Amino acid sequence: MSADLESGRVNQKLRTRRALVDAANQLLSRGDTPTLEQVAEVALVSRATAYRYFKSADEVVAEALLAGRMKSAAQVLSGVSRDPVERLLAVEAAVNGVLMSDERAVHMMARAQVEEWLRGQEDGHRGHRRLPLIDDALAGIDGTLPPAALRRLRNAVALAIGTQAVISLRNVCGLSRTEARRTAQWAVRALVSHARGEAPTVRTSVVRDRPAAPSPRTGS
């Protein structure tokens, strides 16, 4: 097979995938909760072709929402100060703001994750978009926190940002979008403040005075 032919096939696959994602975005923008069949119809491909790229409508919707609307770290943090709170708030706005703009898509994403887990096909970490953003936001705090504390802060902040956070704030807590965003932002500030004020605990062993050893007896 020639290199040109192979390259052409790769490009065709990319165009087909892009067409499916664009179709999902088009249906979402109309207020629909699309099926994969509807996505295939709008993308002008067969249902069988659509299933070669995505296992379900939930998966193509997830890619449409995340890949199509999420910004890169450079875009999110451009012009933001080195203060970790401000940087994390920029990440919260970029992620939670996008997710709350289409909560039907958020629930479809969550369903896809649950179904994948139940099938035993979960493919590693689920925070592959938000965690790099959080890591970049916390880059300015390097050196001021021990590595273990920085890792703990990063993982805790992830609880306030992302799909599960949005579902928890909106559906479990019953908050409005404004209240949910404010709560997530409060959590970010509180976590950074706690991490900064948390002094490392140094364990010291208590040395007790021991009775002096008896002096050796000398012969008279």
C-alpha positions as CSV (number, residue, x, y, z in Angstrom):
1,M,0.0,0.0,0.0
2,S,1.4,3.4,-1.0
3,A,2.1,6.0,1.7
4,D,-0.3,8.4,-0.1
5,L,-3.1,5.8,0.0
6,E,-2.5,5.1,3.7
7,S,-2.4,8.8,4.4
8,G,-5.7,9.3,2.5
9,R,-7.4,6.6,4.6
10,V,-6.2,8.2,7.8
11,N,-7.5,11.6,6.7
12,Q,-10.8,10.1,5.7
13,K,-11.2,8.5,9.1
14,L,-10.4,11.8,10.8
15,R,-13.0,13.6,8.6
16,T,-15.6,11.0,9.4
17,R,-15.0,11.2,13.1
18,R,-15.1,15.0,12.9
19,A,-18.4,14.8,11.0
20,L,-19.9,12.7,13.7
21,V,-18.8,15.0,16.4
22,D,-20.0,18.1,14.5
23,A,-23.4,16.4,14.0
24,A,-23.7,15.7,17.7
25,N,-22.9,19.4,18.4
26,Q,-25.5,20.4,15.9
27,L,-28.2,18.2,17.6
28,L,-27.2,19.4,21.1
29,S,-27.4,23.0,20.0
30,R,-31.0,22.3,18.9
31,G,-31.9,21.1,22.4
32,D,-32.0,17.4,21.3
33,T,-30.8,14.4,23.3
34,P,-29.4,12.6,20.3
35,T,-29.2,8.9,19.6
36,L,-26.2,7.5,17.6
37,E,-28.6,6.9,14.7
38,Q,-29.6,10.5,14.6
39,V,-26.0,11.6,14.8
40,A,-25.1,9.3,11.9
41,E,-28.1,10.6,9.8
42,V,-27.0,14.2,10.3
43,A,-23.3,13.3,9.6
44,L,-24.5,11.5,6.4
45,V,-22.9,8.2,7.3
46,S,-24.4,4.8,8.0
47,R,-25.3,3.6,11.4
48,A,-22.7,0.8,11.0
49,T,-20.0,3.4,10.3
50,A,-21.0,5.5,13.3
51,Y,-20.7,2.4,15.6
52,R,-17.1,1.8,14.3
53,Y,-16.1,5.1,15.8
54,F,-18.3,5.3,18.9
55,K,-20.0,2.7,21.1
56,S,-22.9,4.9,21.9
57,A,-24.4,8.3,21.5
58,D,-23.1,9.1,25.0
59,E,-19.5,8.7,23.8
60,V,-19.9,11.0,20.8
61,V,-21.7,13.6,22.9
62,A,-18.9,13.5,25.4
63,E,-16.3,14.1,22.7
64,A,-18.5,16.9,21.2
65,L,-18.7,18.7,24.5
66,L,-15.2,18.2,25.7
67,A,-13.1,18.3,22.5
68,G,-15.3,20.9,20.8
69,R,-15.8,23.3,23.7
70,M,-13.0,22.8,26.3
71,K,-10.1,25.2,26.0
72,S,-6.4,24.2,26.3
73,A,-4.4,25.1,29.4
74,A,-2.6,27.9,27.4
75,Q,-6.0,29.4,26.5
76,V,-7.5,29.0,30.0
77,L,-4.5,30.5,31.8
78,S,-3.5,33.2,29.3
79,G,-3.2,36.5,31.1
80,V,-4.0,35.0,34.5
81,S,-1.6,35.9,37.4
82,R,0.7,33.3,39.0
83,D,-1.6,33.3,42.1
84,P,-2.8,29.6,42.3
85,V,-6.2,30.7,43.5
86,E,-6.8,32.9,40.5
87,R,-5.4,30.2,38.2
88,L,-7.6,27.5,39.7
89,L,-10.7,29.7,39.5
90,A,-9.9,30.2,35.8
91,V,-9.9,26.4,35.4
92,E,-13.2,26.1,37.3
93,A,-14.8,28.6,35.0
94,A,-13.4,26.9,31.9
95,V,-14.6,23.4,33.0
96,N,-17.7,23.8,35.1
97,G,-18.9,26.7,33.0
98,V,-18.9,24.6,29.9
99,L,-20.4,21.6,31.6
100,M,-23.2,23.6,33.1
101,S,-24.0,25.1,29.7
102,D,-25.4,21.7,28.6
103,E,-26.3,19.4,31.5
104,R,-28.0,16.9,29.2
105,A,-24.6,16.2,27.7
106,V,-23.1,16.0,31.2
107,H,-25.5,13.3,32.2
108,M,-24.9,11.4,29.0
109,M,-21.2,11.6,29.7
110,A,-21.7,10.3,33.2
111,R,-23.9,7.4,31.9
112,A,-21.2,6.5,29.4
113,Q,-18.6,6.3,32.2
114,V,-20.8,4.1,34.3
115,E,-21.7,1.8,31.5
116,E,-18.0,1.5,30.5
117,W,-17.1,0.7,34.1
118,L,-19.8,-1.9,34.4
119,R,-18.6,-3.6,31.2
120,G,-15.1,-3.7,32.8
121,Q,-13.7,-1.6,30.0
122,E,-12.7,1.5,31.9
123,D,-9.5,2.7,30.3
124,G,-7.6,4.4,33.0
125,H,-8.1,7.8,34.6
126,R,-11.2,9.8,33.9
127,G,-9.7,13.2,34.7
128,H,-7.5,13.3,31.6
129,R,-8.7,16.8,30.7
130,R,-9.2,18.6,34.0
131,L,-6.2,17.1,35.9
132,P,-3.6,18.6,33.4
133,L,-5.4,21.9,33.7
134,I,-5.3,21.8,37.5
135,D,-1.6,20.8,37.4
136,D,-0.8,23.7,35.2
137,A,-2.7,26.1,37.5
138,L,-0.8,24.8,40.5
139,A,2.6,25.2,38.8
140,G,3.2,28.5,40.5
141,I,2.9,27.0,43.9
142,D,5.7,24.4,43.4
143,G,8.3,24.7,46.1
144,T,6.0,26.2,48.7
145,L,4.2,22.9,49.5
146,P,5.8,19.5,50.1
147,P,5.2,17.1,47.1
148,A,2.6,15.0,49.1
149,A,0.7,18.2,50.1
150,L,0.7,19.5,46.5
151,R,-0.6,16.1,45.3
152,R,-3.3,16.1,47.9
153,L,-4.4,19.6,47.0
154,R,-4.6,18.8,43.3
155,N,-6.7,15.7,44.0
156,A,-9.0,17.6,46.4
157,V,-9.5,20.5,43.9
158,A,-10.6,17.8,41.3
159,L,-13.6,17.1,43.6
160,A,-14.9,20.6,42.9
161,I,-14.3,20.6,39.2
162,G,-15.7,18.3,36.5
163,T,-18.6,16.1,35.6
164,Q,-19.1,14.5,39.0
165,A,-18.8,17.9,40.8
166,V,-21.5,19.4,38.6
167,I,-23.9,16.5,39.1
168,S,-23.3,16.6,42.9
169,L,-23.8,20.3,43.2
170,R,-26.8,20.5,40.9
171,N,-28.6,17.2,41.5
172,V,-27.6,16.0,44.9
173,C,-27.4,19.5,46.6
174,G,-30.2,21.0,44.4
175,L,-28.3,24.2,43.8
176,S,-29.0,26.7,41.1
177,R,-26.2,27.1,38.5
178,T,-25.1,30.3,40.1
179,E,-25.0,28.7,43.6
180,A,-23.3,25.7,42.3
181,R,-20.5,27.8,40.7
182,R,-20.1,29.9,43.8
183,T,-19.9,26.8,46.0
184,A,-17.2,25.3,43.7
185,Q,-15.3,28.5,43.8
186,W,-15.5,28.7,47.6
187,A,-14.2,25.1,47.8
188,V,-11.2,26.0,45.6
189,R,-10.3,29.0,47.8
190,A,-10.8,27.0,51.0
191,L,-8.6,24.1,49.8
192,V,-5.8,26.4,48.8
193,S,-6.0,28.4,52.0
194,H,-6.0,25.2,54.1
195,A,-3.0,23.7,52.1
196,R,-1.0,26.9,52.6
197,G,-1.8,27.1,56.3
198,E,-1.3,23.5,57.0
199,A,2.1,23.3,58.6
200,P,3.9,19.9,58.3
201,T,3.7,17.9,61.5
202,V,7.1,16.9,62.7
203,R,7.1,13.9,65.0
204,T,9.7,14.1,67.7
205,S,10.5,11.3,70.0
206,V,10.6,12.1,73.7
207,V,13.8,11.2,75.3
208,R,13.5,10.5,79.0
209,D,16.3,10.8,81.5
210,R,17.6,7.4,82.4
211,P,18.9,6.7,85.8
212,A,22.6,7.0,86.0
213,A,24.4,3.7,85.9
214,P,25.9,2.8,89.3
215,S,29.5,3.6,89.7
216,P,31.7,0.5,89.7
217,R,32.7,-0.5,93.1
218,T,36.4,-0.4,94.0
219,G,38.1,-2.7,96.3
220,S,39.0,-1.4,99.8
